[in-house]
Amino acid sequence: MLGIAPELSSQQVLQAFHHDEPYLFLGAAFSTVGLLALASPLVRRKFDPLFVYFGIFAVLYGQRLWIQSEVLALTIPRSDLFLRLRSVIDFTVPIPAVLFLSAGGFLRSWIDRVAGYGLLVESVVLAILTAIRGPSDTYHLINNIFVIAAMLALAIRFTRQRDAGRDFNIVRIGLFIFIALALWDNVGGILSLRLFRAEPLGFAVLLGTLGYVAARRSLERDQQLREIQSELEVARRIQQSILPAQFPKSCYFQVAARYVPMTSVAGDFYDFVVSDGPEAGLLIADVSGHGVPAALIASMVKLAASSQRDVAADPSRFLSGMNAALYGNTQNQFVTAAYVHLNADSSELRYSAAGHPPMLLLRNGSVSEVMENGLMLAIFDSAGYTTATRQLERGDRLLLYTDGLVEATNAAGDFFGNASLRYCFQQTAKLPADQAADFILSSVQRWSASQDDDLTLLVCDYVPNPA
């Protein structure tokens, strides 16, 4: 028979196999369950510590049953490497077990943590010593003592814990059975008694309870994730509803808006404060941070802007009023904003900003900045703002945008930058407003390796053509 020493008879190997048969079966079953558990996070592309530690624990325990079987010892030539491996795997099995209990929240008291992490440290130290110096009966004696002490401590704590939840109670049953049978084996090991090897049966029970808890918690988290995603979708639709769909048809102005949030909901915001007759008032804002908190504050920005419509023709007063409405209500998050009021009758634009990137003006193929910045909104209660005034000329094009455009980075980490945005804006001179907005946005998206911020822009053309 291949791999069997000549002095061994097939009868001896067969007897060893029959003796090890239930343990070999359990070892294969445990390893298979462990590999399936490890495959779950890979399939879902999401790290799940419960499944990972559970899987490693099951695989190591199953392989220990195989590598420490009599039939394997008979069929594999004895070597120092093989002997070290048999001992090392004995010490490594408790490591993922402790990590699983910790990740699952079962080590709640300081006694639980001392017992669990004490066993973990001891296992690591003995595994390293065995790998370096070789097997030692002393190491196994120390390990047996630590295992017994840790198991007794955990058993006592778990017995005293009442109404700890369904998962805890299920694991506690499996753990008690495993501890009882493991103590049987470890005490027998200390006393050098050849007792029936019962620990693997206890591990099978424990594995079943741990697997149940891990699977149930994973399904529960998936359900919670689906609920969160559903709520985020509702929040996205609500946020989209507070943004104006399009600028009303006008004889004086053509406005194109583009809004691409980084996540389902975002902190960027724009509004057409004035959108009728010969006047237009365009607001763009950017809340610090991302996600739901920023989106909630963006809704507050909407209300603050709506409350200032009476002073919409005066940008400095408009922003001061918004600041007063937002101050003290944003949980220390700030808002940058820019507001421009356009009047076709007087051919005049009035502009003011609060810590926001400058507005760009494209006139006769040349790009210039319109800047009149004050302090960011919602930080200082007495912040003041000033207004810059410019004459409007037929064919003028304005660009309001958030900093996500200029701060977009490529694979090398380089910003898109102000110069690129100005050049890109300049290239839109012969395009209608809608195409110009698409061109700018696509240029930024082609540049960036990934979207790390919300992208919002407004393109406004002054094309007076009174009916």
C-alpha positions as MATLAB code, in Angstrom:
seq = 'MLGIAPELSSQQVLQAFHHDEPYLFLGAAFSTVGLLALASPLVRRKFDPLFVYFGIFAVLYGQRLWIQSEVLALTIPRSDLFLRLRSVIDFTVPIPAVLFLSAGGFLRSWIDRVAGYGLLVESVVLAILTAIRGPSDTYHLINNIFVIAAMLALAIRFTRQRDAGRDFNIVRIGLFIFIALALWDNVGGILSLRLFRAEPLGFAVLLGTLGYVAARRSLERDQQLREIQSELEVARRIQQSILPAQFPKSCYFQVAARYVPMTSVAGDFYDFVVSDGPEAGLLIADVSGHGVPAALIASMVKLAASSQRDVAADPSRFLSGMNAALYGNTQNQFVTAAYVHLNADSSELRYSAAGHPPMLLLRNGSVSEVMENGLMLAIFDSAGYTTATRQLERGDRLLLYTDGLVEATNAAGDFFGNASLRYCFQQTAKLPADQAADFILSSVQRWSASQDDDLTLLVCDYVPNPA';
ca = [
       0.000    0.000    0.000;
       1.464    3.349   -1.082;
       2.918    5.450    1.711;
       2.790    2.695    4.378;
       5.978    1.606    6.056;
       6.930   -1.987    5.085;
       6.776   -3.204    8.679;
       3.113   -2.158    8.960;
       0.494   -4.634    7.909;
      -2.649   -3.694    6.062;
      -4.558   -5.073    9.049;
      -2.963   -2.449   11.336;
      -3.846    0.351    8.946;
      -7.392   -0.952    8.603;
      -7.803   -1.117   12.369;
      -6.505    2.436   12.679;
      -8.886    3.578    9.962;
     -11.888    1.982   11.671;
     -10.852    3.627   14.936;
     -10.523    7.048   13.274;
     -13.460    6.687   10.906;
     -15.984    8.836   12.843;
     -13.363   11.518   13.480;
     -12.271   11.579    9.840;
     -15.889   11.994    8.819;
     -16.414   14.797   11.340;
     -13.151   16.435   10.264;
     -14.246   16.456    6.627;
     -17.700   17.768    7.587;
     -16.279   20.517    9.801;
     -13.806   21.586    7.103;
     -16.538   21.683    4.464;
     -18.814   23.798    6.645;
     -15.885   26.112    7.400;
     -15.000   26.547    3.730;
     -18.630   27.329    2.894;
     -18.670   29.934    5.647;
     -15.458   31.505    4.304;
     -16.903   31.534    0.792;
     -19.941   33.546    1.877;
     -18.104   36.892    2.352;
     -16.298   36.335   -0.970;
     -19.549   35.777   -2.827;
     -21.159   38.791   -1.158;
     -17.947   40.845   -1.552;
     -18.267   42.061    1.992;
     -16.101   41.182    4.994;
     -18.160   39.558    7.732;
     -16.087   38.762   10.848;
     -18.649   36.284   12.174;
     -18.467   34.131    9.050;
     -14.691   34.527    8.660;
     -13.781   33.557   12.241;
     -16.425   30.845   12.284;
     -15.066   29.431    9.003;
     -11.430   29.464   10.147;
     -12.407   27.856   13.453;
     -14.293   25.047   11.710;
     -11.575   24.401    9.118;
      -8.779   24.311   11.711;
     -10.745   22.014   13.982;
     -11.600   19.691   11.108;
      -7.995   19.570    9.910;
      -6.815   18.904   13.440;
      -8.987   15.791   13.548;
      -7.355   14.605   10.312;
      -3.751   15.470   11.087;
      -3.926   13.942   14.558;
      -5.548   10.706   13.391;
      -3.755    7.396   13.888;
      -4.189    6.359   10.269;
      -2.422    9.492    9.034;
       0.425    8.933   11.492;
       0.824    5.398   10.141;
       0.699    6.311    6.445;
       2.888    9.438    6.504;
       6.602    9.038    7.282;
       7.312   10.644   10.638;
       9.307   13.839   10.372;
      10.107   16.797   12.546;
       7.956   19.055   10.351;
       4.956   16.719   10.633;
       5.277   16.469   14.424;
       5.530   20.239   14.773;
       2.502   20.737   12.549;
       0.434   18.304   14.648;
       1.243   20.279   17.798;
       0.954   23.760   16.296;
      -2.562   23.132   14.970;
      -3.577   22.025   18.467;
      -2.683   25.479   19.792;
      -4.113   27.547   16.925;
      -7.677   26.181   17.057;
      -8.740   28.371   20.047;
      -7.595   31.605   18.318;
     -10.473   32.005   15.809;
     -12.879   30.651   18.438;
     -12.069   33.544   20.786;
     -12.238   36.049   17.918;
     -15.654   34.699   16.920;
     -16.997   35.041   20.465;
     -15.616   38.573   20.644;
     -17.064   39.611   17.248;
     -20.409   38.104   18.212;
     -20.558   40.111   21.441;
     -20.432   37.063   23.711;
     -17.439   38.286   25.756;
     -19.398   40.930   27.615;
     -17.831   41.207   31.068;
     -14.203   41.806   31.976;
     -14.017   38.212   33.264;
     -15.167   36.918   29.874;
     -12.573   39.035   28.097;
      -9.745   38.041   30.457;
     -10.591   34.360   30.022;
     -11.015   34.633   26.258;
      -8.044   36.826   25.415;
      -5.852   35.075   27.983;
      -6.480   31.822   26.123;
      -5.835   33.563   22.797;
      -2.456   34.964   23.907;
      -1.425   31.645   25.415;
      -2.353   29.828   22.210;
      -0.342   32.225   20.045;
       2.719   31.988   22.293;
       2.661   28.178   22.455;
       2.103   27.872   18.701;
       5.135   30.094   18.028;
       7.314   28.248   20.569;
       6.322   24.887   19.096;
       7.030   26.050   15.543;
      10.504   27.260   16.617;
      11.578   24.701   19.219;
       9.426   21.682   18.439;
       6.710   19.781   20.350;
       6.796   19.560   24.124;
       4.636   17.701   26.612;
       4.992   20.745   28.874;
       3.404   22.968   26.260;
       0.447   20.610   25.948;
       0.063   20.474   29.735;
       0.062   24.277   29.917;
      -2.440   24.429   27.073;
      -4.749   21.920   28.773;
      -4.657   23.954   31.984;
      -5.413   27.211   30.153;
      -8.235   25.607   28.163;
      -9.801   24.142   31.295;
      -9.507   27.437   33.201;
     -10.932   29.490   30.341;
     -13.787   27.088   29.740;
     -14.700   26.939   33.424;
     -14.634   30.749   33.649;
     -16.828   31.127   30.567;
     -19.171   28.373   31.727;
     -19.641   30.039   35.122;
     -20.259   33.432   33.535;
     -22.674   32.045   30.948;
     -24.567   30.162   33.677;
     -25.067   33.345   35.699;
     -26.103   35.461   32.719;
     -29.876   35.720   32.506;
     -32.145   36.933   29.687;
     -29.181   37.703   27.425;
     -31.101   37.232   24.205;
     -32.002   34.328   21.947;
     -28.620   34.084   20.217;
     -26.758   34.026   23.508;
     -29.023   31.316   24.920;
     -28.615   29.130   21.818;
     -24.824   29.452   21.836;
     -24.773   28.868   25.570;
     -26.411   25.449   25.141;
     -23.899   24.415   22.490;
     -21.024   25.852   24.494;
     -22.006   23.982   27.651;
     -22.084   20.685   25.771;
     -18.746   21.418   24.104;
     -17.132   22.572   27.371;
     -18.304   19.470   29.211;
     -16.919   17.108   26.566;
     -13.755   19.195   26.088;
     -13.106   19.099   29.832;
     -13.513   15.328   29.662;
     -10.768   15.121   27.026;
      -8.452   17.715   28.603;
      -8.663   16.247   32.084;
      -7.965   12.869   30.551;
      -4.955   14.376   28.801;
      -3.573   15.817   32.036;
      -4.042   12.483   33.835;
      -2.699   10.521   30.825;
      -5.934    8.502   30.643;
      -7.028    6.861   27.406;
     -10.664    7.922   27.424;
     -13.238    7.917   24.659;
     -12.580   11.020   22.565;
     -15.782   12.996   23.080;
     -14.744   16.587   22.303;
     -15.408   16.360   18.513;
     -19.019   15.408   19.209;
     -19.380   18.441   21.436;
     -17.787   20.571   18.750;
     -20.353   19.313   16.238;
     -23.117   20.563   18.539;
     -21.323   23.862   19.133;
     -20.694   24.255   15.424;
     -24.382   23.820   14.742;
     -25.359   26.510   17.270;
     -22.635   28.927   16.089;
     -23.569   28.355   12.473;
     -27.204   29.028   13.238;
     -26.384   32.275   15.042;
     -23.949   33.435   12.332;
     -26.465   32.685    9.575;
     -29.353   34.304   11.429;
     -27.362   37.460   12.179;
     -26.165   37.662    8.601;
     -29.739   37.397    7.305;
     -30.820   39.977    9.848;
     -28.087   42.383    8.724;
     -29.034   41.821    5.093;
     -32.639   42.637    5.945;
     -31.558   45.778    7.792;
     -29.390   46.749    4.810;
     -32.333   46.308    2.445;
     -34.477   48.472    4.717;
     -31.763   51.149    4.869;
     -31.386   51.083    1.096;
     -35.141   51.396    0.715;
     -35.184   54.363    3.092;
     -32.261   55.957    1.237;
     -34.155   55.572   -2.026;
     -37.130   57.360   -0.487;
     -34.767   60.051    0.826;
     -33.223   60.370   -2.653;
     -36.637   60.895   -4.236;
     -37.569   63.441   -1.571;
     -34.314   65.322   -2.102;
     -34.787   65.277   -5.858;
     -38.246   66.745   -5.327;
     -36.862   69.833   -3.566;
     -34.616   70.594   -6.532;
     -36.269   72.491   -9.381;
     -36.642   70.302  -12.445;
     -35.782   72.991  -14.962;
     -35.699   76.733  -15.324;
     -38.995   78.045  -16.717;
     -38.994   79.101  -20.337;
     -37.737   82.663  -20.485;
     -37.240   85.353  -23.123;
     -34.090   86.493  -21.329;
     -32.276   83.575  -19.731;
     -31.494   79.949  -20.535;
     -30.421   77.889  -17.532;
     -29.145   74.314  -17.439;
     -28.598   72.487  -14.145;
     -26.653   69.282  -13.511;
     -26.668   67.453  -10.185;
     -24.751   64.188   -9.606;
     -24.624   63.114   -5.937;
     -21.757   60.960   -4.723;
     -24.164   58.728   -2.774;
     -27.935   58.260   -2.786;
     -28.392   61.584   -1.050;
     -26.056   64.546   -0.992;
     -25.229   67.921    0.515;
     -25.171   69.890   -2.736;
     -28.167   72.078   -3.467;
     -29.346   74.561   -6.060;
     -32.485   76.609   -6.495;
     -34.055   79.137   -8.844;
     -35.052   81.719   -6.252;
     -36.401   84.064   -8.937;
     -37.428   82.639  -12.290;
     -39.996   84.871  -13.940;
     -40.043   87.923  -16.208;
     -36.833   89.860  -16.760;
     -35.290   88.700  -13.471;
     -33.543   85.531  -12.378;
     -32.038   84.546   -9.033;
     -29.753   81.493   -9.009;
     -28.518   79.886   -5.807;
     -25.998   77.079   -5.405;
     -24.853   75.663   -2.062;
     -22.612   72.926   -0.684;
     -23.026   71.466    2.802;
     -19.900   70.099    4.474;
     -19.808   66.318    4.713;
     -21.757   63.762    2.727;
     -24.713   61.427    2.939;
     -27.816   61.736    5.074;
     -26.590   64.429    7.553;
     -25.554   66.722    4.697;
     -28.812   66.020    2.855;
     -30.865   66.992    5.920;
     -29.012   70.293    6.180;
     -29.485   70.837    2.433;
     -33.234   70.671    3.097;
     -32.750   73.358    5.744;
     -30.868   75.453    3.170;
     -33.929   75.181    0.922;
     -36.158   76.551    3.694;
     -33.663   79.276    4.595;
     -33.491   80.405    0.959;
     -37.276   80.366    0.579;
     -37.608   82.635    3.613;
     -35.447   85.297    1.914;
     -37.364   85.713   -1.361;
     -38.438   89.225   -0.371;
     -34.805   90.383   -0.544;
     -33.840   88.240   -3.547;
     -32.715   91.311   -5.511;
     -30.042   92.054   -2.893;
     -27.566   89.111   -2.730;
     -25.727   90.359    0.363;
     -28.957   90.668    2.375;
     -30.158   87.369    0.921;
     -27.092   85.491    2.237;
     -27.160   87.340    5.570;
     -30.761   86.248    6.068;
     -29.881   82.647    5.175;
     -27.001   82.721    7.646;
     -29.277   83.974   10.419;
     -31.770   81.194    9.681;
     -29.113   78.456    9.640;
     -26.890   79.597   12.511;
     -27.074   77.225   15.482;
     -29.162   74.637   13.610;
     -26.600   72.631   11.634;
     -24.738   70.674   14.339;
     -21.466   72.523   13.598;
     -21.600   71.724    9.891;
     -21.097   74.680    7.602;
     -22.520   75.664    4.226;
     -20.844   77.430    1.331;
     -23.114   79.227   -1.087;
     -23.150   81.572   -4.056;
     -26.104   83.643   -5.214;
     -26.478   85.773   -8.327;
     -29.407   88.016   -9.194;
     -29.829   88.925  -12.880;
     -31.929   91.809  -14.170;
     -32.527   92.069  -17.913;
     -34.196   95.478  -17.627;
     -31.071   97.071  -16.171;
     -28.680   94.608  -17.875;
     -27.057   94.029  -14.512;
     -25.903   91.093  -12.428;
     -25.420   91.264   -8.679;
     -23.401   88.531   -7.011;
     -22.444   87.503   -3.494;
     -20.945   84.345   -2.004;
     -20.218   82.679    1.326;
     -16.931   80.790    1.190;
     -17.819   79.414   -2.238;
     -15.728   78.963   -5.431;
     -15.965   82.052   -7.665;
     -18.549   82.331  -10.407;
     -17.134   82.191  -13.941;
     -18.186   84.587  -16.681;
     -17.680   83.674  -20.344;
     -17.831   86.759  -22.567;
     -16.662   86.989  -26.176;
     -14.688   83.748  -25.823;
     -12.840   84.922  -22.699;
     -13.344   83.577  -19.157;
     -13.095   85.748  -16.051;
     -13.922   85.233  -12.376;
     -16.596   87.077  -10.444;
     -15.650   86.872   -6.783;
     -17.185   88.546   -3.748;
     -16.775   86.131   -0.847;
     -17.793   86.368    2.773;
     -17.709   83.827    5.610;
     -19.343   80.429    5.277;
     -22.959   80.127    6.370;
     -24.091   78.711    9.742;
     -20.777   79.278   11.558;
     -20.882   82.915   12.716;
     -24.073   84.684   13.717;
     -22.791   88.131   12.753;
     -21.269   87.275    9.369;
     -21.596   90.064    6.824;
     -21.645   89.885    3.028;
     -21.082   92.334    0.178;
     -22.388   92.438   -3.364;
     -20.412   92.657   -6.577;
     -22.157   94.343   -9.496;
     -21.388   93.767  -13.190;
     -23.049   94.869  -16.422;
     -24.642   92.112  -18.466;
     -23.983   91.858  -22.177;
     -25.925   89.857  -24.703;
     -24.384   86.372  -25.063;
     -22.851   86.319  -21.566;
     -22.620   82.866  -20.042;
     -22.317   82.272  -16.285;
     -21.124   79.150  -14.459;
     -21.952   78.410  -10.830;
     -20.521   75.161   -9.444;
     -19.548   73.311   -6.280;
     -15.982   72.393   -5.363;
     -16.521   68.748   -6.348;
     -15.690   69.760   -9.929;
     -12.319   71.395   -9.293;
     -11.338   68.861   -6.601;
     -12.038   65.783   -8.728;
      -8.841   63.699   -8.832;
      -7.414   61.339  -11.423;
      -5.595   58.047  -10.772;
      -2.363   59.964  -10.043;
      -4.107   62.088   -7.405;
      -4.036   65.308   -9.446;
      -6.945   67.744   -9.124;
      -9.003   68.719  -12.136;
      -8.338   72.246  -10.947;
      -9.490   75.775  -11.662;
      -7.428   76.168  -14.827;
      -8.916   73.049  -16.429;
     -12.423   74.136  -15.490;
     -11.871   77.584  -17.021;
     -10.494   76.013  -20.209;
     -13.362   73.529  -20.363;
     -15.877   76.340  -19.833;
     -14.224   78.353  -22.587;
     -14.677   75.441  -25.019;
     -18.463   75.653  -24.589;
     -18.745   79.126  -26.175;
     -20.590   77.865  -29.263;
     -22.729   75.237  -27.475;
     -26.247   75.792  -26.126;
     -26.569   75.853  -22.337;
     -27.714   72.219  -21.997;
     -24.859   70.866  -24.110;
     -22.394   73.145  -22.338;
     -23.436   71.723  -18.945;
     -23.097   68.153  -20.244;
     -19.689   68.898  -21.766;
     -18.304   70.307  -18.495;
     -19.716   67.466  -16.409;
     -18.460   64.718  -18.732;
     -15.002   66.327  -18.869;
     -14.756   66.190  -15.072;
     -16.053   62.610  -14.939;
     -13.570   61.450  -17.584;
     -10.764   63.013  -15.566;
     -11.674   61.544  -12.180;
     -10.748   57.985  -11.251;
     -13.781   57.810   -8.956;
     -16.396   60.237   -7.720;
     -15.368   61.397   -4.259;
     -17.706   64.360   -3.954;
     -21.046   65.625   -5.167;
     -20.997   67.370   -8.562;
     -23.377   70.264   -9.163;
     -23.283   73.086  -11.717;
     -25.509   75.748  -13.209;
     -24.939   77.244  -16.658;
     -26.875   80.427  -17.384;
     -26.982   82.262  -20.722;
     -28.145   85.859  -21.070;
     -30.004   85.947  -24.378;
     -32.442   88.859  -24.244;
     -35.150   88.437  -26.850;
     -38.305   90.103  -25.527;
     -41.552   88.862  -27.035;
];
